Amino acid sequence: MRTHTGENPYKCDRCGYSAAVKCNLDNHIAAIHTDEKPYKCDQCDYSVALKSHLDRHLRKHTGEKPYMCGECGYMTAYKSDLSKHIRTHTGEKPYKCDQCDYSAADNTTLTNHQKKHTGEKPYMCGECGFRTTRKSILSAHVRTHTGERPYKCDQCDYSAGQKCDLDKHVVKHTGEKPYMCGECGYRTARKSDLSKHMRTHTGEKPYKCYQCDYSAPQKNHLDLHLLKHTDEKPYMCGECGYRTALKTNLSRHMRTHTGEKPYKCDQCDYSAAQKDTLDAHVATHTGEKPYTCEECGHSTTTKSHLSRHMRTHTGEKPYKCDQCDYSAAVKSSLDQHLAKHTGRRALQMWPV
């Protein structure tokens, strides 16, 4: 009956944990409060307090994945992982934040979200002072300093610092794109990419900023937006002192000093420092201008150019000077203005 009432009469006397059945409390004490790890793996040096945890670990050696999703065929070694995966089909988000209306499909995602309310960032990089809410993000960040690329492709010599980058690479070998949009025929190798793409049709923006009314269709867009609230810009150019919140922006900026133009046109000898610049150039071969203003019919080759054009209608000037009340519709105008404060020659930039 306690599964219905929520009663947890068995209390841990060392922390606030409580359980509905005594064996769960015993497992908690063994796993959390004692250093004893009697269950040893016979294939590596792993040891653990609970036999069930050892059984799960052994599947890493055997490759056994007994739990399968009936919707899409996804297989996993762990029942809990299958439960989480099923929620990607059902949309269920049972974990609720008690400080806002955010909800999550799993408890770890909720825990990470709640740190945004407290501002807690317990994991810090010893090299540059970068701080984050999650140990996994710190591990990925540290590789930007060490250059370590532990994820190896088994079909070529490619390696990556993050597993998601390796997953994207592997599909280049197979060419397989099983996920298709029913609206426009767009195809992709990854279900998550299709989900993101579908939001371009539905207009859904599920990622909400907890500090203002901003929302975004993709999490990385929200992450970029949140930097505007913190003003944190940890990446600095050693040549001119330019600072940015993103390492990728610093890499692009450095090309203004080095003159590097890695993006090559396959129809002529043109090359560019940025991919969107190359995309705009390629359109001069095709004549295609797929982005059209609904206000006046103006067409352009890139989405970023359309966004800038729209500001001529709205009057929006999102780029603010932090030294006076000047604002601009495009970042290059702000850069030129800032040169008046610093005395430096303005470099051509891109939107942050």
Secondary structure, 3 states (H helix, E strand, C coil): CHHHHCCCCEECCCCCCEECCHHHHHHHHHHHHCCCCCEECCCCCCEECCHHHHHHHHHHHHCCCCEECCCCCCEECCHHHHHHHHHHHHCCCCEECCCCCCEECCHHHHHHHHHHHHCCCCEECCCCCCEECCHHHHHHHHHHHHCCCCEECCCCCCEECCHHHHHHHHHHHHCCCCEECCCCCCEECCHHHHHHHHHHHHCCCCEECCCCCCEECCHHHHHHHHHHHHCCCCEECCCCCCEECCHHHHHHHHHHHHCCCCEECCCCCCEECCHHHHHHHHHHHHCCCCEECCCCCCEECCHHHHHHHHHHHHCCCCEECCCCCCEECCHHHHHHHHHHHHCCCCCCCCCC
